[in-house]
Amino acid sequence: MAHATAAQPITVGVDTHLDSHVAHANDQLGRCVGTRSVPTTPTGYQDLLAWARGLGQPIAWGVEGTGSYGAALARFLAANGQVVVEVNRPDRQTRRRRGKSDPLDAEAAARAVQAGQATVAPKAGTGQVEMIRSLRVARQTAIRARTQAINALKALLVTAPAELREQLRDLPTATLVAAAAALVPGPITSPLAAAMLALGTLAHRHQALSREVKALTAELDRLTATAAPKLVALFGIGQDNAGALLVAAGDNPQRLRSEACFAMLCGSSPIKASSGQVVRHRLMWGALAVDCCWGSGLHDTPGWSGEAPQVRL
């Protein structure tokens, strides 16, 4: 292990987890100068920064999972004037050759920054876009739960007692929910009463979730109109599409240096995929999935398999 002086520049890589983070520091020559594990608490973050400063002058931090387990650490470091770089986990071939452990992953993160393989600034997560992302998560989960509730209600109605089924079977969804919510089962002493209670419960759940969706949609309309009024003013762009684009860019869109960077992020930038006599391009899908789908619900888009579309241009 090399010994760093107080003024010697160091690069720190961090392997992030739910309850603890493991950091690895390298000097300018790529030699290890220290490894440290800290809890994922404000005190742990302060101890980690103090430890790194005790080894030398941190010039960059390579942090895995800046959109999940490493988000709080990335925000803390940025608030303390540190340069933070988003690092992807090592590829499977490298892990298979070198093995897998938290210190090794932290070392790989530090080396990725030093080699210039990791250069992307993480999302700030401190402004209106982070607010939009949080509300989008709540809204989309509420929509999914509401869909599950109405599907369960209609499925239960198929096997309900005949008198109840004939009363409700031909009603449109909105009327069906209102009618089921108005059922009074009384004492649960028969299959009819149990079915009425079950249908009423599902209907009340559907109504409560509808109120949640309505309230969240109103807040998202307000926030997206405030954050990007010109975008929302475009024809065909509502709060849902605007929110997805804003979440992709983050609270610090200056990290996207050009339109080409955003095209690459969104998967619309053609890259070479030629071999031998076959000359073609494909779309770089996956950057958007990694960068913003978790927490934004884009991975739940109907029809999206999560695989890169092989498009010939």
Summary of the structure (lengths in Angstrom):
residues: 313
radius of gyration: 25.9
end to end distance: 51.2
largest distance: 83.8
contacts: 925
relative contact order: 0.09
helix: 52%
strand: 14%
